[in-house]
Amino acid sequence: MSLEIGWASWGQLLHSVRTGDTAFGHLHGMGYFEYLKQNPEHARIFDEGMTSFVTTNGLAIAAEYDFSAFSMIVDVGGGQGTLIEAILKQNKQPRAIVFDRHDVVEAAKSKLASVGIADRCECIGGDFFISIPSGGDAYLLASILHDWDDERSLTILRNCRRAMSSKAKLLIVEMVIPKGNESFFGKLLDLHMLVNFGGQERTEEEYRNLLSAAGFQISQVVKTSTPSSLIEALPV
């Protein structure tokens, strides 16, 4: 996100607090992702920012969770493949699918080829609100659900559930809000999601309830050296 449009949204924080609607939509008359489609330069800056964010988290996730037992990992909303790159370099067994918008996966193809893992990773374009590729034994959602409210998050999760076998695992990477009033970066990010995207960061209990409604149960929550955690969930 460029500083210009980011600060403008924060300047309308009171609107979001009063109404529950995004300040971004109030200012621009459209949602953030729709705005990115119409403004390629802002989309480029956003993608670069997300790549940097995922790089830091990806290295921690790849080091602190065992991906070696999986044969096919589907990275849902995987962007340019930054996280799956870290996972595949750390683990020689799995293959992967990066699933994202058609325009995004075109960039992912070039990036994955440049780092020498294109032979282990297929890039597929599509819309995770409609359907998600089947055939994985792990489905990865990294910094995806916090972009969306519960209703749209449930649509994504249910599409994952439909694509998954009964033995597959769902892996969610997000900042899980802890109990209490201690300082935590995810609390600031929660406001950022409110004013710009209409999404939210969630507590572990909120994730349990959301996942239960989509046909999953949490099996473990793995904390990392970053503010992000990995939530492992199983189909029920």
C-alpha positions as CSV (number, residue, x, y, z in Angstrom):
1,M,0.0,0.0,0.0
2,S,1.3,3.4,-0.9
3,L,1.7,5.9,2.0
4,E,-0.7,8.3,0.3
5,I,-3.8,6.1,0.3
6,G,-2.8,4.4,3.5
7,W,-2.7,7.6,5.5
8,A,-5.9,8.8,3.9
9,S,-7.8,5.8,5.2
10,W,-6.4,6.2,8.7
11,G,-7.5,9.8,8.6
12,Q,-11.1,8.5,8.4
13,L,-10.7,6.0,11.3
14,L,-13.7,7.5,13.1
15,H,-16.0,6.7,10.2
16,S,-15.0,3.0,10.4
17,V,-15.4,2.9,14.2
18,R,-18.8,4.5,14.0
19,T,-20.2,2.5,11.0
20,G,-18.1,-0.7,10.8
21,D,-17.5,0.1,7.1
22,T,-14.1,0.7,5.6
23,A,-12.7,4.2,5.5
24,F,-11.1,3.2,2.2
25,G,-14.5,2.5,0.6
26,H,-15.9,5.7,2.1
27,L,-13.1,7.7,0.4
28,H,-12.8,5.9,-2.9
29,G,-16.2,4.4,-3.6
30,M,-14.9,0.9,-4.0
31,G,-13.1,-1.9,-2.2
32,Y,-9.3,-2.0,-1.8
33,F,-8.8,-4.9,-4.1
34,E,-11.1,-3.4,-6.8
35,Y,-9.0,-0.2,-6.5
36,L,-5.8,-2.2,-7.1
37,K,-7.2,-3.7,-10.3
38,Q,-7.8,-0.2,-11.6
39,N,-4.5,1.3,-10.4
40,P,-1.6,-1.0,-11.5
41,E,1.1,1.1,-9.9
42,H,-0.5,0.9,-6.5
43,A,-1.0,-2.9,-7.1
44,R,2.7,-3.2,-7.8
45,I,3.6,-1.4,-4.5
46,F,1.1,-3.5,-2.6
47,D,2.5,-6.8,-4.1
48,E,6.1,-5.7,-3.2
49,G,5.0,-4.9,0.3
50,M,3.3,-8.2,0.7
51,T,6.3,-10.1,-0.6
52,S,8.5,-8.4,2.0
53,F,6.1,-9.2,4.8
54,V,5.7,-12.8,3.7
55,T,9.5,-13.3,3.3
56,T,10.0,-12.6,7.0
57,N,7.1,-14.7,8.1
58,G,7.9,-17.4,5.6
59,L,11.4,-18.1,6.8
60,A,10.0,-18.5,10.4
61,I,7.1,-20.7,9.3
62,A,9.4,-22.9,7.1
63,A,11.8,-23.3,10.0
64,E,9.3,-24.0,12.8
65,Y,6.7,-26.3,11.2
66,D,7.5,-29.6,9.6
67,F,6.3,-29.6,6.0
68,S,8.4,-32.7,5.1
69,A,5.6,-35.2,5.3
70,F,3.4,-33.5,2.7
71,S,3.5,-34.5,-1.0
72,M,1.5,-31.6,-2.4
73,I,1.0,-28.2,-0.8
74,V,-1.6,-25.9,-2.3
75,D,-0.8,-22.3,-1.4
76,V,-4.1,-20.5,-1.6
77,G,-3.7,-16.8,-2.4
78,G,0.1,-17.6,-2.7
79,G,1.0,-14.4,-4.5
80,Q,4.4,-14.5,-6.2
81,G,5.3,-17.7,-4.4
82,T,7.5,-16.2,-1.7
83,L,6.3,-18.5,1.1
84,I,6.2,-21.6,-0.9
85,E,9.7,-20.9,-2.1
86,A,11.0,-20.9,1.5
87,I,9.1,-24.1,2.2
88,L,10.3,-26.0,-0.8
89,K,13.9,-24.9,-0.3
90,Q,13.7,-26.2,3.3
91,N,11.9,-29.4,2.4
92,K,12.9,-31.5,-0.6
93,Q,9.9,-33.9,-0.6
94,P,6.9,-31.7,-1.3
95,R,5.6,-30.4,-4.6
96,A,3.3,-27.4,-4.6
97,I,0.6,-25.4,-6.4
98,V,0.5,-21.6,-6.1
99,F,-3.1,-20.5,-6.6
100,D,-3.9,-16.8,-7.0
101,R,-5.4,-14.4,-9.5
102,H,-4.4,-15.0,-13.1
103,D,-2.3,-11.8,-13.3
104,V,-0.5,-12.6,-10.1
105,V,0.5,-16.1,-11.0
106,E,2.1,-15.0,-14.2
107,A,4.6,-13.1,-12.1
108,A,4.9,-16.1,-9.8
109,K,5.9,-18.3,-12.7
110,S,8.9,-16.1,-13.5
111,K,10.0,-15.7,-9.9
112,L,9.9,-19.5,-9.2
113,A,11.8,-20.2,-12.4
114,S,14.5,-17.7,-11.4
115,V,15.1,-19.4,-8.0
116,G,15.2,-22.9,-9.5
117,I,12.0,-24.5,-8.2
118,A,9.6,-24.2,-11.1
119,D,9.9,-27.9,-11.7
120,R,8.3,-28.6,-8.3
121,C,5.7,-25.9,-8.3
122,E,2.7,-25.3,-10.6
123,C,1.0,-21.9,-10.8
124,I,-2.8,-21.9,-11.3
125,G,-4.9,-18.8,-11.8
126,G,-8.5,-18.5,-10.4
127,D,-10.7,-17.1,-7.7
128,F,-10.8,-18.6,-4.3
129,F,-14.3,-17.3,-3.7
130,I,-15.4,-19.7,-6.5
131,S,-13.3,-22.8,-6.3
132,I,-9.8,-24.1,-5.2
133,P,-7.7,-26.8,-6.8
134,S,-8.0,-30.3,-5.4
135,G,-5.3,-32.9,-4.9
136,G,-3.3,-31.4,-2.1
137,D,-2.6,-33.0,1.3
138,A,-1.9,-29.5,2.8
139,Y,-3.8,-26.3,2.1
140,L,-2.0,-23.1,3.1
141,L,-3.7,-19.8,3.8
142,A,-1.1,-17.2,4.7
143,S,-2.3,-13.7,5.6
144,I,-5.5,-14.3,3.6
145,L,-8.4,-14.6,6.1
146,H,-7.6,-11.4,7.9
147,D,-8.4,-9.5,4.7
148,W,-12.1,-10.6,4.9
149,D,-15.1,-10.5,7.2
150,D,-16.4,-13.8,8.6
151,E,-18.9,-14.4,5.8
152,R,-16.3,-14.1,3.0
153,S,-13.7,-16.0,5.1
154,L,-16.2,-18.8,5.5
155,T,-16.6,-18.9,1.7
156,I,-12.9,-19.4,1.3
157,L,-12.7,-22.0,4.0
158,R,-15.6,-24.0,2.7
159,N,-14.1,-24.0,-0.8
160,C,-10.9,-25.4,0.8
161,R,-12.9,-28.0,2.6
162,R,-14.6,-29.1,-0.7
163,A,-11.2,-29.4,-2.4
164,M,-9.6,-31.4,0.5
165,S,-9.6,-35.1,1.2
166,S,-10.5,-36.2,4.7
167,K,-6.8,-36.7,5.5
168,A,-5.5,-33.4,4.3
169,K,-4.5,-30.5,6.6
170,L,-5.4,-26.9,6.6
171,L,-2.6,-24.5,7.6
172,I,-3.5,-20.9,8.4
173,V,-0.8,-18.3,9.0
174,E,-2.1,-15.2,10.8
175,M,-1.5,-13.1,13.9
176,V,-3.6,-14.7,16.6
177,I,-4.6,-12.0,19.1
178,P,-3.6,-13.1,22.6
179,K,-5.8,-12.7,25.7
180,G,-5.1,-9.7,27.9
181,N,-4.1,-6.1,27.3
182,E,-0.4,-6.6,26.5
183,S,1.1,-4.9,23.5
184,F,0.9,-7.0,20.3
185,F,1.4,-5.9,16.7
186,G,-1.6,-7.8,15.6
187,K,-3.9,-5.3,17.5
188,L,-2.6,-2.4,15.4
189,L,-2.9,-4.5,12.3
190,D,-6.5,-5.2,13.3
191,L,-7.3,-1.5,12.9
192,H,-5.5,-1.4,9.6
193,M,-7.7,-4.2,8.3
194,L,-10.8,-2.4,9.6
195,V,-10.1,0.9,7.8
196,N,-8.8,-0.5,4.5
197,F,-10.2,-4.0,3.9
198,G,-13.1,-4.7,6.2
199,G,-11.3,-7.7,7.6
200,Q,-9.9,-8.3,11.0
201,E,-7.3,-10.1,13.1
202,R,-8.9,-12.8,15.3
203,T,-8.4,-14.5,18.7
204,E,-7.8,-18.3,18.9
205,E,-11.4,-18.7,20.0
206,E,-12.7,-16.7,17.0
207,Y,-10.6,-18.9,14.7
208,R,-12.0,-22.1,16.4
209,N,-15.6,-20.8,15.9
210,L,-14.9,-19.8,12.3
211,L,-13.2,-23.1,11.4
212,S,-15.9,-25.1,13.1
213,A,-18.6,-23.4,10.9
214,A,-16.6,-24.4,7.8
215,G,-16.1,-28.1,8.8
216,F,-12.7,-28.0,10.6
217,Q,-11.3,-28.4,14.1
218,I,-8.0,-26.9,15.3
219,S,-5.4,-29.6,16.1
220,Q,-2.6,-27.2,17.2
221,V,-1.4,-23.6,17.1
222,V,2.3,-23.2,16.5
223,K,3.9,-19.9,17.6
224,T,6.8,-18.5,15.7
225,S,9.6,-16.0,16.2
226,T,7.4,-13.5,14.4
227,P,4.0,-12.1,15.6
228,S,2.4,-14.7,13.2
229,S,1.3,-18.2,14.3
230,L,0.5,-21.3,12.3
231,I,-3.0,-22.8,13.0
232,E,-3.2,-26.4,11.9
233,A,-6.8,-27.6,11.4
234,L,-8.3,-30.9,10.3
235,P,-11.5,-31.7,8.4
236,V,-14.3,-33.1,10.5
